[in-house]
Amino acid sequence: MVRFGCGFTRRDLLRAGSLGAAGLLLGAKLDAQTKRSMRIDIHAHVWTDEYLDLTQSYGNTDTGTQRNKGAGLGQAEMDKRFALMEANGVEMQILSICPQAPHFDNKEHAVNAARKANDLYAEVVTRWPSKFKAFAAVPLPHVDEALKELDRALGQLKMVGATIQTFVGSRSIADPAFAPFYEELNRRGTVLYIHPSGNGVDSPFVSPFHLRWAIGAPMEDTVSIMHLIEAGIPQRWEHPLPEKPSITARRMWFDSVGHGHPPALKAAVDSLGADRIVLGSDYPYEGGELYDRAIAYIHDAGLKPGDVDKILDHNAAAVLGLA
């Protein structure tokens, strides 16, 4: 996850390869301390069959991954979601449409899917304003159209940032053609959340072995982060001088999805700092007892109490400017 802006920014990638399937954040101003604690789950999803049917009609072949997983808007599904949030002290979830992003080569398809996704999420946020906020879907690789939809989503729909996948079709997210998109995020001082696409980095040793998410997602995170670092995108507006990749990596935020494995979280904190880890669950894939564990394991990772507090109740709110 990366946040764009000037000074000490939130322009840092969300998701360490040592953790689970992730997201990256680029850009905005980050206060040293939030005004109050607020437990925000920054990695959650909502899908409807209507939206999945649309993307499938446009050529997506993996919508089955998202169907019948508890991400719908039915009363029973929402009651279950809210009960888990309440039981774990989670006040709000930030919704992202990825990995069903509207990254279609066909411009008309991309624009229509992006608008459908954003209208859906705007409806959800309006219906449950205290429970949800959302990242905007954008119709990349069509930059002009992405800028128009970004303006609508951040302005009219009041979304808290944008979301893209680790790859835009077959293109790197560090493709120079996308520079105007990053520049606009920077101008607005907003967040970009980057989520694995599920392409297994197009490796013949990943997807054919049904490892797109177990192994492919962390690989996608790592490759995309390095593409951004090599292109100088995370530090371009903050520190436009050459620096070690290990320093640039700390200009990003990484969500805590580690599938309940404390050593992974501990390694991420030791490597990146507790200030750079934000709470994420990947709901509904981490649902039920797994959702409980997604919160509890942060307490079990041998971290300093102050670091646990930052990850659970302060960092996400600060990055998003919500507390």
N, C-alpha and C positions, 0 to 999 in steps of 0.2 A: 504494500500500500504506500502510495506516495502523496505527499501534500505539497502543493506549489505555493510560493509566495516569497516574501523578502525576510531577511533576518534569520532567526532560529526557526526553521520551518518544519512542517509536517511532510515535506517532500521526501519521504523515505519509503522504501518498499516494504509492503506487508507480507511477510511470510518467509521464513527461513527454510532452506532445503532440509534441515534436520527435523523440522516439524512435518505436519501432514500436507494435505492438499491446500493450496494457499491463495493469497492475494497480495498484490503490491500496492502501496499508496504513494502517490507523488503530490506534493505541494501545499502551503498556507502558513500563517503565523501560529506558532505553538506557545502558549503561555507556560511558564515554568511550573505553575501549579494551578490546577482547576479550582474553581470557586467552591465546589462541593463534590462529594463522591457521587458517582453515577455509574452503575454497572450496565455496560452496553455490550451486547454480543454483535460484533461487527461482521460476522460471516454467517448469513442465513438466507434462505431462499423461499420464494413463493412461485408456483407455476399453476396455470389452469390448463385443462385439456384443450381449450380453444387456442391458447397461445402455442402449445406444443404441436397441435395439428397444423397450425399455420407454418411454423418453422419446418415441420416435416414436409409439407407441401412445397416448400422452397428448396428442399434437398437435404435437410439434416437427417442423418440416419441413426442417431443415437438417442432419440427422445424417450425410448423405453427406460433409460437410466433415471429419468425424472418422473415417470408416471407411477402412480399408486405408492408413493413413498411418504405420504403425509404432508405434502407441501401445498395442498389445495386450500380452498376457502370455505369448505363445508363446516358446519357448526361443530361436529365432533372433532374434526382436525384442528380447528382453532382452539377449542376448549382444551385439547390435549397440549397444544403448544403453550397456551397461556398458563396452564397448571405447572408445566415444567419450568417456565420462566419464573413464576412466583416462588416455587419451591427452592429455586437456586438464587433468588435475589436479583434476577436479571430484569431490569426495568424496561429495556428497549432492545429491539433487534434492528440492524441495518440490512435491508434487503438488496440482493443483487441478482440480476437475471442470468448471469453467467453460471454454468457453461452453455447456456442457450442464447448467447449473444447474437445480435442481428448483423453478423459480419459476412454478408453475402456479396458475391461479386456482382450480382444483378442489382443495380442501384435502386430500382423501384422496390424490389423485395427487401433490401436492407432498410430503406427509409420506412416502409410500411411496418415492418417487424419492430423497429426501434420505437415508433410511435405507439404501437400496440402495447409493447412492454412498459413504456413509461406511463401510458394512460392506466394500465392495470395497476401499477405500483402506486400511482397517485390516488387511485380509488381506494386501495388498501390503507394508505396513510391517512386519507380523509376519514375513513371509517373507524380506524383505531389510532388516532393521533398520538396518544400517550404510549403506544406500544411499538410503533414502527416509524422509521424513516427509510429513505431509499437512495441508492446510487442510480444515476441515469444511464440507460443504455444508449449507445451511439452507433450510427450506421457506417463505421469504418469498413472498408478502406476508402470510402467516399468522403474526403476531408471537408469539402464545402458543406455537404449535407450534414456531416457530423457536427460542424460548428453551429449550424442552424438548430439542430435538435438539442444540442447542449444548451444553447441560449434559452430555448423553450423550457427545457427540463429544470434548469437552475433558476430561471426567472419566474415563469408562470407557475410551474409545478413545485417549486421550492425544494428541490432535491439537494442532498448534502454533498454531492460529488458525482463522479462518473465512474463507470466500470467498463473494462475491456478484458479480453482473454489474453493469455500468455503469447498467443499467436493470432494474427488477424488473417484467417485463412492460411495461405502458405507463406505469409509475409511476417518478418520480424516486427515486433512492436517498436524497435529502434529504427525502422525504415525512415530515411530522411524525409520522405514525402509526408510523414505525420507530424513534422515539426510545427506547422501552424496550430495543430490541435493541442500540443503541449504548451505552446506559447500562450494560447488562450486560457488554458487551465492556470498557468502562472499568473496571467493578468488578473484573473478572477480570484486568485489565492484560494483555490479549492483542492479537493482530494481526488486522486485517481486510484481506484481499487482494481487490482489485476488478479484474475482468477485463472487457474489451469483450464485449458480448452478440452482436455481429454484426448489429445491426438497422439500421446505417447512419444512425442518428438519425432513422429514418423519413423520410428525405429522398427525394423523387422524382428527385433528381439524383445519387443515390449507388447504391442497391441495383439499380435497373433497368439501370444501366450496369456491373454486375458489379464494383463498387468498395467492397463492404461492408467488406473488410479492408484494402485498400490505402489508402483514404482514410477510410472510415467509422470504423475502429477508433480512429485518432488523434482524430477528431472526437468520438467517444463519450467518450474519456478527458477531453478538454478540457471538454466540456459537463458531465460528471459532477463533475469537480473543481470547476468554477465553481458548480455547485449546492451542493456541500458547503461551499465557502467562503462563498457568499452566505447560507447557513443558519447559518453560524458553528460548524459541527460540529467541524472539526479543532482549533480553539482553545478549545472550550467548557470543557474541564476543565483546560486548561493556562494559558490566558491569556484569560479571559472578558471582554475589553474590545475595542472596535472597533480594527481594524488594517488596514493596506493588504493587498489580496489577494496581493501579491508576498511579503509576510512570511508569511501563512498558508500559501502554497504550499510554503514551506520547512519547514513542520511535517509534511510528508509525504515518503515515499520513492518513488522512481521506478525501475523496473527498466531494465536496459541494453539491452533488445531494440531495436536500431537498424538491423537488417538489414545489418550490416557497414559502415555509413556513418559514418566518423570525425567529420565536421563536426557531425552530429546529436548525438553523444555529447559532443563538446567544447562545443557550445552549452548542453546540459543541465547540464554541470558548471559552466560559467561563470555560468549563470543561477541554479542551485539549490545548488551546492556539491557537492564530491565525497562529502561525508558522507551525501548524500541519494540516492545512486545505488547500487543493489544489482545483483549479477550475475543476469541472466535470459537464457534462450535461446529459450523457446517451443518446446521439444522436444515432439513430433517434427517440427514444421513447419520448424524450423531443425535439420535432421539432416545427417549426412554431413559434407561439406566446409563446409556452412553452419554446422554446430555448431562446427567448428574456428574458423571466422571469427568466430562470436559471442564467442569468448574472445579471439582474436588481435587483433581490431580495437580492443580496449580498450588494448592496448599501442601501437597505431598512431595514436591520436587526438591526440597531442601533449600529453598530460597530464603533470603532475609525477609522478615515480616513486612518491612517497608516495601520491598520489591513485589511481594504478593499483592499488597494493597494497590500499588501502581498499576499492575497488570489487570487486576480485577475491576478496579473502581475509579481509575483516574486517566490512564493513558488514552483510551478511545475517546472519552469525552473531550479531552484536550485537543486531540488531533482533529476532531470534527467540529470543535467550537460549540459544544452543546452544554457545557457546564462551566 
